[in-house]
Amino acid sequence: MLEVLFIGLSLGSILLLVALGLAITYGAMGVINMAHGEMVMIGAYVTVLSGIWLGANIFVAIPLAFIVTALLGLLIERVVVRKLYGRLLDTLLATWGVAILIQQAVRLEFGLSFLGIHIQGLGPGLQNVSVPAMLQGTFAIGSQDINRYRTFIILVTALLALATWFIVYRTSIGTQVRAIIRNPKMAAACGIDVTRINALTFAFGSGLAGVAGVMMSGFKTVFPDMGTSMVVDGFLVVVMGGVGSLLGSVLSAGILGEINGFVAAATNDILARAVVFGVVILIIVLKPKGLFALKGR
Amino acid sequence: MSLQRRIDWGIYAVFIVLLMVAPLVMDPFWLNRVAKYLVYGMLGIAVALSWGYAGVLNLGQGLFFGAGAYMVAMSLKLASPTSLQQGSDRPVPDFMLWNAEPGAPTELCCINKGSFLWLPFQNQWFGVAMALIMPMAIAGIIGTIVFRKRIAGVFVSIITLALVLLVRLVVIDAQPVTNGFNGLTDLGWFKIAGFEFDPYVVPTYYLVAVSLSIVLVGARLLVETRAGIILQAVRDDENRARYLGFDVPNYQTFFLVVSAAIAGFAGMLYVIVSEFASPTFMDLSFSITMVVWAAVGGRASILGACIGAILINTISATVSETEGFAEAWKAIIGLIFVLVVLYLPRGLGGLAHDLVARVAARFSPAAARELRAANTSQLAE
């Protein structure tokens, strides 16, 4: 029982890890970023590459992945997303194209594979990352064996969620972000540089996805398509929680993670995912604004 | 008939004539391929109807396609020679036997718990009927719930997306009945009055080409009806249409059902041409890819969306045969897609409209004015 609860918590924290960045880009900016999963993938590849070329471990990869994906996010915002504000469904379609581009860039080693140059760690194959010894195995609390890496993920997710909460609710940039969520035109009229804040927000959201990728690489195989399914899960969490509500995302990730954990324990993983989709559909139908809707306009 | 309509129908006629003469210049292998792309063209029409005309971006179109495909595939699986070699005089799908519990009777009724569902599919026409009824029923239920509750925009997309992924998982999980991940393969041939539609013969191509022509013209006529025009009014301003007294959810549901029927029909034809049905039809990427085709061809143009689908697939088939270029081609598709959304939101169809208007302006300013007026009203979005 307690074990299932813990697995659910760890599944929920993985969901939240992906959803945090989306909660910000979608909630604050009204951009459906289908390339978010690819940011996760890039984060995972940063871990792989830094392991191979720099001999660095997963702790070093976290800030590195954040920087790389945040810069990439900044670029995408500049080139594509900026032209599409206010056209929600078009952002979905355009970023889907961006997602394909990023996937192919990794698969083709940025085009170098045509020239016969191969970079170890890139390409269409599968990669994996070895986790430092201190994160392997289990430790005991009372009579319960707890998986170290899962605990590490939960801790990192909690830290990131707290940091995001702090930035959004306790800093002046966060105040500006929240003003933009409520009403972008009014915010601009009050002297907020909406363009700049949007770019920063998008970069921050992408950076969070990069960190999520580092955490994923520790227990999942790394390959160019790995992000596609994650982005859907992330969106379901954000929509169910209520667009623009950080707390909503945290709670809905927890709920979905626990549901997934319990159903998987009772039946199998496939049915568990199906049940999660069913629950989300039901909640969107009953409360289209999500569980914790922000009362804005 | 306005000039705009005359030009439009002229283009439709040219397109249909091209479809009909294609077998004169193609070998059976290419004909089979093109038949598949024509099926994709039909999916483009389904997307254009629900997205371009109803303003509902359905990201679960694969659900309707998959439903249509599986329904017919079940019938064709039972018609396959592989289903008759299980020691029973009546057909039993081979995969059921491989996974049967020891001692289970080799009968469709009771070889496993769910196999009785296959019983009516022994009649091919039951499968064909279900291939249309099933998607329409699903769409009817979705539409009634979603549109009555006034759920709109991105939330419809997310609901339909979650739904197609949910059904995909259920199909994979129901392995004894659906053969799970592997899907239904080794299918028999579709038969009409004793004639067998071998996928690599000309009549099969015509089955698809004529179906596509009918769907194309039917869809075009449908959007010109009163209901079609009200639907476009709803797309442009839902509240105003409601205040004018129209029962908005009814119109939206009706068109969702039509679009689902077209997608289901496409699924059925695809199975006949390609001889398999698999859960990949309900993958996230396939449903989004359909939308990509429609967007490139022109979301607000039925023929445009159809041609977009055929064009992209034909080009990718040609290009990806060059060694090593297949992956690069995917990247190019991604790039095209970003560029189309950014710079050509009306797709190739919109571009063609502009070109026609410009050419007309050369010859008669009055005609050009008429065309421009028609364009702006049609593509107010």
Interface residues (C-beta under 8 A of the other chain):
Chain A: I32 M34 V80 K83 L84 L88 L89 D90 L92 L93 A94 W96 G97 V98 A99 I100 L101 Q103 Q104 A105 R107 L108 G111 F114 P124 T228 S229 V232 F235 L236 V239 N268 I270 L271 R273 A274 F277 G278 V280 I281 I284 V285 P288
Chain B: L57 I145 V146 K149 I151 G153 V154 F155 S157 I158 I159 L161 A162 L163 L165 L166 L169 V170 I172 D173 L284 S285 I288 V291 V292 A295 G324 E327 A328 K330 A331 I333 G334 L335 I336 F337 V338 V341 L342 P345
